[in-house]
């Protein structure tokens, strides 16, 4: 930065020194006939022009001026130059400067005035040249600038030769250079690449500016011929500069004329460019959406905010339609009351027709429009797709008689597509979180169930016991347990709690507690179930109940006593024949005590050698195959009879195998519990 | 999940809920809504028709238990009709026939209301 400052200061010093030298030189020497005078004169002027141009270019580059600003600045300066040229004769004549003076040796004062006048034009010309050069290079991607460099060379050649070959027989050389320069100027003016990057609004003002500037340049060019006063002063000051000045004026005329036409031809496509630019910027908005999917409400806010930017709308809101009732879930720049009024107009009255894609609806026929706190005039409504079946819409609105056009649809449509994806992701995420939560809950339920069920079967004389339990994915609420009441008495329960999942698991835990204590206190199955019903009626909510079968095996008396409260029947296989025992009994928690007690029957079975007793839950009989047929009691009975000679574990294995085969193509919907007891007559065991 | 739906029709002061498909823990809330609606309209004479019901789980049974008390307190009743053998067996096993009146057809159930 420091180095640059010195450099910059140095340039100013050089400019100052050169300007001072030229004035001093012109005051000291006056011999317009001598070549030497003009050579020395131009040897000072040319570096002055070059360094001035360089300084100005550097200034323009540092300010990073937009081309439209550069055009405007040249316009102001060309207008100024025009006025100066127009009024230079009357003003300068007040300093007694006229064309006659130029021929003679002007006085000190006049000399200074004339020099300053010319220096001012040097500054102006330098600025134009610098501007044109910057405009030429702005947004030009091609690195080959050969024609521009060539043009500069020919400008210099034309300028220099204009003096050196003046009036002589070699004048045609200067004319040739002039023609080549002019061609190159035209050529270099043709490609104005920066115009495409200007917005439509700017293009329109540019159109006006360029035509005015082109006209002013033409007028200046016309005013500067060698017979005009201004032209004479400049030609006298330096023939090279005068020539350079004319060429730059020519360049100005051509460049700004071309600019005018280029702009004119670009105007029809200006909107397309504007929209493209907007689309590009909305890409950035879309990426914002991606980060918002974690929270649906935030996402809805962002979408509504962005749609106003994307579509250039004044307001926007998002609605969700539940049972044909639209509800605003996010809003931007609009009151809820206004949004609700418009929602009703659009959706409930169906005046916007069926909305399956982006639609533009005018509000001019909206009767309640006067009720709106702001004058909304046109809305664009677009449906948002989601994974759930909820209908969501995004609405953008414009105020004060501004309307939406078909072109706006594209922008809104594209945005709606992205927004839909974001919404879908957000909902999917929410669902998967919910699913994880449910799975966790089921894990807990299964864990509870596992802890509630007995770890191992009790050991009882003369009785072989097999118990089998397969949990369903959604914990079905099966429960079984054994209670060693006394040396000779084994109590057992098999139960099925209504409902599934964690709530079933909790009831199961409660049931375990109840039977655990009741089995110690009460002697008979009927009484135990009656008491359990009494407790569960109070404890359970109305819709929950428990089916249960409670039995006691008395190994001393060789008998089974049991009662059934709404549970699956007890089965007995004796001598290859199966019997089903289904004593009366209502499920626990369904009926009041008197109804329950009156309808509860207790059964006693005297056990014989090789009697096989089977207790189960409906998970077995209701196991389903692919045709949704039940496994059924018949199939179950057949297997039990067929395998009754085997030991309890083998029988259980057979049942489970068959059930699994049967329902292999259908998921296990309910828990499966199977308890098989086999009585081996006392004498036999004693004998072993 | 298996399909389930309900439809309600009125015959005199009796409301008939027709069940169709699979009634389990997942679909039970739909039937609950029907009961809640009828009760809110003070319609306590209800026949539930099972003709088109394929399956009922324990959670489905629980729905009847949840509302029957309130309905009976209001001098109404829930009567059941048109059960297939399979569905009836499920009700029977739990002792529901002792708690609810079960009829072969919807008409018989409606008639029973008018007799009272």
Interface residues (C-beta under 8 A of the other chain):
Chain A: X474 X477 X496 X497 X498 X499 X500 X501 X541 X542 X543 X544 X545 X547 X565 X566 X567 X568 X582 X584 X585 X586 X587 X590 X591 X595 X599 X618 X628 X630 X670
Chain B: X25 X54 X57 X58 X59 X61 X62 X63 X65 X66 X69 X86 X90 X93 X94 X95 X96 X98 X99
